[in-house]
Amino acid sequence: MGKIKKQIGLALGGGSARGFAHIGVLKVLNEAGINVDMIAGTSMGAVIGAFYCSGIDLTLMERLAGQIQRRNWLDWTFPRMGLASGDKLEQMLLLLTRKRTFADLEKPLAVVATDLVRGEKVVISDGLVARAVRASAAIPGVFCPVEFRGRMLVDGAVVERVPVNTARDMGADVVLAVDLGIYVDGSKPNHIVDVIAQSLDIMQRDLCRLNTDVADVLISPQLKHVAPGQFHKAPEAVQAGEDATRAMMPQIKEFLRKEGCSAQQT
């Protein structure tokens, strides 16, 4: 009888427009025949993870990424608790995930959000995917907090920018993590999304390091040239994800070989 196959988890981190790099990561993993068994996502990582687990083809996903601009998902309303309500984003998520629940997904998915009142991490893995992902991606100050099961939720990157521990809690034996990077290097923000995202980056530098240190393999696309609000640079972000994953592929394959991840369950 063969060995029990170890479960491979993918932890997709937050990073606004830089998150399109996750598409490139998934493309190269697929090309290499590396089957990811489950995904944990934070913020933009939750968005891409939800699309992938919903069965959206990566080629289509890449094409859509190149067409989406801020106006497609930011409904500027200037309400009391955010610059955008987030309703438009949720409608787009409902359309692309085909109103699926987590139970309907092709692969297990968990998304991370932050309880703004209690200051706690909230992991969502049941119910309507679009609503949960909207909460996970609700950047404080940009989107209004999301009322969800009696909680007030905002972006999961506030508490777990790269959800490595969440992937392990899902049952992953091996965790491949994607860190989109923190770039505080003197470059000036160009948009309010950049201002807020860069402020969060500064606050999260040490916390992010603690999260990523426990990953088995860390993929770090170089995305200094893509600001958080530059959604028109999606093709560049996708390419950065591909380049970083190809560069790490020998290390990924060697680690998976040592862990016996190629063995089939019988």
N, C-alpha and C positions, 0 to 999 in steps of 0.2 A: 504494500500500500504506500502511495506517495506521501510526501510531506504535505501538511496543510499549508495552503498558500497564504503568505502574509499579506495583510491589507495595506495598500498604498494610499495615503492621504495627501491631498494637495491643499496647502494653506495660501490663499490669495489675499494679499494685503491691500490696504487702501492707498489712494493717491490721486483721486479725481481723474483728469485727462490722462495722466500717466498710466492709469489702470488698463488702457487698451493694450499695454504690453502683455497682459495676461493672455490675450488671444494668440500672440506669437509664441508664448511659452507652451500653450496647449497644442498648437500646430506641430511644434518640433517633437513634443512628447508623443503625439499620435504617429508622426512619421517614423519615430524610433520604435514603435510598437510597445510603448510603455503604457499599460492600462492603469489609469487612476481609478481607484475603487470608490473614493468619496472626496468631497470638496468642502472645505470650510472657507467662508469668505467674509471679509470686512469691507464695507463701503463699496467702492468700485469693484473690489474683488467679489463682493456678494452679487453685484449686477452681472458680471461676466460668468461667474459660477452658476448663477440661476439660468442664464441663457444656455450654457453648455449642458447642464443637467436636464434642461427641457428638451434637448435633442436638436438644438439649432446647429446647422452645419457651420463649421468654422470659416469656410470660404464665404458663406453668406454673412456671417457675423463680421468678418473683416470688411466686406463691402458696405454693410450698414454703418460700421464705425466711421468709414471715410465720408459718409453722407450726413452724419448727425452733427448739428451745430448747437450752440447754446440755446438758440431760440426754439429748438425742437423739444426741449425738456425743462426749460426755466420759465415758469409763469410768474413774471415779476408783478407782485401785488402789494408789496410793502405792508404786510400785516404787522401785528404787534410783536410777534416772536420770530420773524424771519423775513428775508427779502422776497422769498418765493414760497408759495403754499405747498408745492410738491405734488399737487393733483395731476398736473400734466405729466410728470415723471411716472407717477403710478399708472396712469392710463397707458403710457408707452410700455411699461413693464407687463401690464395685463395683456396687452396685445401680443407681445413677443413671447411671453410664457404661455399664452393661450389659456389664461385663467387657471393654470394648474395649481394644485395643492402640493405640498412637499411629498405626500404619499404617491402622487402621480408621476414624479420625476423618474428619469431613467437611472440616475445615480443618487445616492444619499447626499443631501446638502444641509449644511447648518450655516446660518448667518449670525453675525455678531452685531449687537446694538448696545447702546448705553442708556441706562435708566437715569434720567437727568435729576430726578428727585432724590433717589436713594444713592446715587453715585455707584451703581453696580453694573457689572457686565451682564447682559441678557443674551442668551443663545436661543435662537428660534429655529425649530426644525419640524414644525407642524403648522397646519392651517394654510392660508392663501399665500403663495410665494411672493406675489407682487407687493402685498402690504408689508411683509417682513423685510423685503429688500429695500423698499422705500424708507423704512425706519433705519436700516443699517447704513443707508447712504445720506441721511439727513444731516448734512454738514451744519454745525451750529452757526447761526447767524445768516446762513444762506437760505436753508430750508426751515420751515416751521417744524417743531418737534411733532412726532407722530403719536397720537393716542392709540395705545395698543394694549388690550386686556388689562385695563386699569392702570397702565403705566404711561409715562411720558418719555418717549424714546428719541435719541439722537444718534448720530454717526458712531458706529462701533469703534472707529479708530481712536476715539477719545480714551478707551480703556485697553484695546487690544488691536493694534494697528496691523499686525501680521498674526493671524489666528492659529498659531502652532498648537498651543495647548487645547484649543477647541477641537482641532483635528484629532489629537490623541484621545480626547474624551469621547469622540465619535467611534473610536475603536481602531484607529490607524496604528499599525505596527511600525510603519516607516512614514515619515513626514517630509515631503519636499515642500519648501516654503519659497514664496516669491516676495521679496522686499523691493518696493519701487523706489526706495531711497529718500533721504532727507538732504536737501541741498540748501544750506545757509552759507552762501559764499559771496555775498556782496551784490548779487543781481537784484534789480528792483522789480517788485511786482507790477503787473500791467492791468490787473482787473481785481475787483473786489473778491472774487473767488480765490485769486492768488494771495491776496492779503490775509484772508482768513485761514487758508490752507497752510501758508507758510508760518503763521502764528502757531497753529497746531503742531506743525513740524518741530518748531523750536521747543515746545513744551514736551514733545514725545521722544526726544532723542535718546535719553537714557532708558526709558521704558521699552522702546522699540528694540534696543540692543539686547535687553533681557529676554524678550520674546524670541528673537531670531537665534539666539545662542543655543536654544534647545531643539532647533530643527536638525534633522539628520543631514539634509543637503539644502544649501541656501542658494537660490538663483537671484542675482542682483542686476537687473537691466540698468544700463547707464542712461539716465533720462534727464540729465541736467538741462538739456536743450529744449525740454518740453515743460512749460509751466503748468501748474495745476488747472488753470482755466483755459488752456489752449487746446480745445477739443478739435480744432481744425488740423492739428498735428497727429491725429490718430494713426495714419500710416507710418509715421516715424516711430511712434511708440510701439506699434506692432512689430516693426523691424528690430527695435532694440530688444524686445522680448525674445524674438527668434535668435538673435546673435548671442545673447547671454546664455540661452538654454543650450545652443549648439556648443558653446565654449565649455559648458559644464557637463556635457553628455558623457565624456569618458569617466568622470568622477561619479556621475549618477549611475551609470551602468555597472561600474565596479562595486559601488556600495550595494546596489540591488542584488548583484551576484553573490556577494558575501552574506547577505541576509537571506538568500535562498528564495527571493521573490519570483524567480522564474519557474519554481516548482508548481505543478498543478494539483489542485485539490481533487481527491478521488474518493 
